[in-house]
Amino acid sequence: MDGALAEPRPIRYGGAVPETDAPEIRWPTGFMPGQADLDAENEIFIDATGTTVWWHLVAAQKWPAWYPNSHELRIAGNRTGLLQADSRFDFFTFGLHIDARMAEFVPESRLGWFGKGDGLETFQRWHLVRVPKGCHVVTRWMAKGPRALAMGKRDPDAIRKGHDLWLRSLKAIAER
């Protein structure tokens, strides 16, 4: 990988503005679309309310029960098991231990965190858009650093596939 990334494909859902162009989205410095060494964007329609989807996302300590790529998740100083605006948490995913801190917390709309792992810095955002008869969910994960470059060389589509599983699993649990 030479560091140049293709332009991200715009996401269109329910007639809304593409996520990469949505005026309410404020990308963190260094993690604007096109700036990361590894970038994966996934989306899905869920036939459930935005409230239901939101609660499955913020109930992070339950992720390992329904998303098999999440292990040993702990939220620091929190006995509720729910992510909050000031949460710090750590977990294992894609074979990496990630220390994360919340960066964005807009109830029932947007959730985002920064993460650090061995040779890697990440940012992941979840964007929930209410549409007729459900919720359109978009997640975008970006990473920088030597580990991100190595992951991209080994399997450039691994993160997208893993997050597709995360979204399908979220859909299954939210639609129950």
Stockholm file with secondary structure:
# STOCKHOLM 1.0

chainA/1-176         MDGALAEPRPIRYGGAVPETDAPEIRWPTGFMPGQADLDAENEIFIDATGTTVWWHLVAAQKWPAWYPNSHELRIAGNRTGLLQADSRFDFFTFGLHIDARMAEFVPESRLGWFGKGDGLETFQRWHLVRVPKGCHVVTRWMAKGPRALAMGKRDPDAIRKGHDLWLRSLKAIAER
#=GR chainA/1-176 SS CCSCCCCCCCCCCTTCCCGGGCTTCCCCTTCSTTCSSEEEEEEEEESSCHHHHHHHHHCGGGHHHHCTTCEEEEETTCSSCCCCTTCEEEEEETTEEEEEEEEEEETTTEEEEEEEETTEEEEEEEEEEEETTEEEEEEEEEEESHHHHHHHHHCTTHHHHHHHHHHHHHHHHHTC
#=GC SS_cons         CCSCCCCCCCCCCTTCCCGGGCTTCCCCTTCSTTCSSEEEEEEEEESSCHHHHHHHHHCGGGHHHHCTTCEEEEETTCSSCCCCTTCEEEEEETTEEEEEEEEEEETTTEEEEEEEETTEEEEEEEEEEEETTEEEEEEEEEEESHHHHHHHHHCTTHHHHHHHHHHHHHHHHHTC
//
